[in-house]
């Protein structure tokens, strides 16, 4: 009788502690509120009276919170080897993003974020997604009020890949199909998040699909759905298909390389320095 080898737990550069989990929950709650406030505030609300100011305030708050969460996670165990891995992957992702310049959704960085989050875990994934989007914004000149929302959305996107089931047992074709399906759905989710972030900036007098602070929630929801269909459906579909194709085509090689680098880095082994020989 042949006994199957025991599954070896995959090493993680960052193990999320209580403080990191609380910080992540806080920034996620604020992020959800910052994205969905047009559907939460009634027409007579004072928030709607500042509809043009609210997105800027939320953007400023989010950039501070994302920085705090990144620092908290880093303090909880992001050692020098993990920082080196973070720098390499963030630089690679930032370099991949301008290749398609967003044309028809050709954004190859998304598949790298999915595979990196899968191998390196949710804590490292959130930091990697946020830092990569920040670096790519500086590289492409895409700095604006939308950047904090991009950092948060990419952090969620990459962290979610690290939360997928079977990180220590699932391998081969089944894992690739799982990652491709996640990347497909997450690409649309990312597009929806960015639509929520940019939609309130539109002037309701300029278009009948813009956010109207005086309209009821069902009317604004219909406007938002029309906005998504009119402005981003093609880009989201392109991003999703590119992510699926790259995951299936080069995913095995990238996963193998990431896992080999993770084993050799031995993130969970502390760095020690021996004294000079007697």
N, C-alpha and C positions, 0 to 999 in steps of 0.2 A: 504494500500500500504506500502510495506517495503522499507525503504531507505537504500542503501548500506552504510556502514561506510566509512568515508573519509579516504584516505590513509595517514598514518603518515610518514613523511620523515624519512629515516633511518639516525641515528646519524653517523657522520664520525669523526674519531680521528684527521684527518688532512684535512683542507680545503685548496686546492691549491690556492695560491695568485699569483699575476703577476710575482714576482721574481722567484717563484718556477716553474711556467710554462715556463718562459724564460730559466731557467737553464735546465729543462727537455728537451726542444726543442734543446738546444745547445748540450747537451751530446748525444741526439739521433742522431742529424745530424753528429756529429763526429763519433759516433759508426757506422752509416751506411757507412760513407766514409772509416772507418777503415776496415770494412768487405768486401766492394765491390771494393776496389781500384784495384785489379787485372783485373777487367773488365772495369775500367775507364781510366787507364793509357795506352797509345799506346805503341807498342813494343819499340820505340825509346826513350821513356820517361826516365828521370833521376831517377824517382822512381823505375822503373823496374831494373835499374842498381844496386839498393840497395834492391833487392827483399828479401834477407836473413835478412836484418836489419830492414826493414819497419815493419814487425809484432811486433818486440820487441819495437820499438818506439811507435807504436799505443797502445800496451798493457800498457806501462808506462803512456801514456797520458790518457788513459781511466780510470785507477785506480784513478788518481788524480781527473778527472772530476766526476766520480761516487761519490767519497768522498765529493766533493764540493756540488753536487746536494743533497746528503743525508743530509749534514749539513744545506743547505738552506731550505729544506722541514722541517727538525726538528726545525729550528729556527722559522718557520712560524706558529707553533702551536702544536708541539709534546710534550704534557704535561707529567707529571709524570705517570698518569694512562695509557696513550698511550705507554710510554716507557716500562712500566711493561708488557703490552699486547704484545708489540713487542718482548721483551725478551723471553716470554713464547713460542710464536709461532715460533720464529727463532730457539730456542733451540729444539723444537719438530721437526721442519723440518730438522735441521741438524742431529738429532738422527735417523730420518726415512731414510735418504739417504743411509747410509751404509748397511741397511738391505739386499738389493739385490746386493749392490756393483756394480750396473750397469749391472748385469748379465741378458742378453736377454732383457734389457730395464726395468727390475723390479725396478722402482724407485718410491716408494709410496709418496715421499714428494711432487710430482707435484700436486696431487689431493688436498692436504692441501693448497698449494699456490693458486689454483683456487678458492676454497671456501673462503679462507681468503680475497683474493682480492675482491671477490663479496660482502662480508659483510662489510668490512672495508674501501673500496674505493680505487681509483687509486693512490692517494698520499701515503697513508700508504702502499699500495700494492707494489709500486716501492721500498720503503725503506725496506720492509719486504723481498722481493725477493733478493735484493742485499745483505742484512745483512745475510740472511739464507745461501746463497751460499758461502759467505766469511767464516762464521762459520763452514760450512760443509767441506770446503777446509782445514781449520786448523785441523779439527777433523780427517779427513781421510788422511792427508798428501798430498792433491792434489793441493799444491801451485805451480804455474808455470805461464808461459806467457799466458796460456789459462784462468786463473782465472778472470781477468778483463772482458773478453768477457762473461764468465759464469755469473758473477754478473750483467752485463748489460742485457743479454738475459733473465735471471730470473726476473729481475726488470720489463722488458717489459711484460713478460709472466703474472706476477701477476698484474701489472697495467692494462693490457687489460681486465682481469676478472672484475675489478672494473668499467670498461667503458661499460660493456654489458648493453643492454636496460632493463628497468623495474625493477630497484633495489628496488623500494618502493611498486610495485603492483604485480609483477610476483612472484608467489609462487607455491608450489606443484610440480606435475609431469612436468609441462611445464618448470619450472625453472631448474629442474634437467636435463632434456633433453638438454636445452640450455647450461648448464655448461658442460655436458658430451661432446657435440659437440664441444664446444670451447676447452676443454681440449684435445680432440683428434687432432684437427687441430694445436693447439699451441704446442703440443708435437713434431709434425713433424717440425714446424717452429723453435723450439728450436734446434732440431738436425741439421737443415740446417744452422742456425747461427753458431753453433759450428764447422760445417764442413768448413764454410767460414773462420773461425778463424784459424783452423789448417792446412788447405790445402796449403797455401803459404809456410809453414815450410818444406814441402816435397822437396827433391832434385829431379829436373826434370830428372837427369841421373839415378835415382833409379827406376823410374816407368813411364810408358807411360800415367798414369792418373794424374800425379803431375802437379803443376802449371809450365808453361814454360814462362818465361818473354820475350822470343823472338817470341812467337806465337801470332797470331791475336786473337781478342776477341772471334769470333765464335769457334775457335779451343780450346781455354781455357774453354769456356762454355761447350763444349762437354766433355772435360777432367773432369770438375767439376761434371757434371751429372754422369759420369761413376764412379767417386770417391765416390759419395753419394750412388749409387747402390751397389758398391762393399764393402763399409766399414760400413755403418750405417743404411741401410734400415731396417734390422731385429731388431736392437735396438730401432729405432724410432717407429716401429710398436708395439713392446712390451711395450714401455713406453706409447704409446697412448692407448693401450687396457687396461693396468693396471689402467691408470687414469680414463677411462670410467667406468670400473668395480667398482672401489672404490667409485667413485662419485655416482653411482646409488645404491650401496649397503649400504654405511654408510653416504652418503651425507646428507640425512634428519636430522640425529642425530647431525652431526657436524655443519650444518647450524643453527639448533635450539640452540645448545650450544653457538656458536659464537654470535648469535643475543641476546641471554639472557645476555651473558657477556657484550656485547656492551651497552645494555639498563642499566644494573646495574652500569656500569662504568660511565655513563653520561659524556662522553668525552667533550661535549660542555658546561657543567656546570663548571664554574671556581672553583678551590679549595680555600676555605677560612678557616681561623683559628680564632675561637672566643677567645676573651680575657677571663681571669679568672673571675668567677662570683664575684660580689661585696659582 
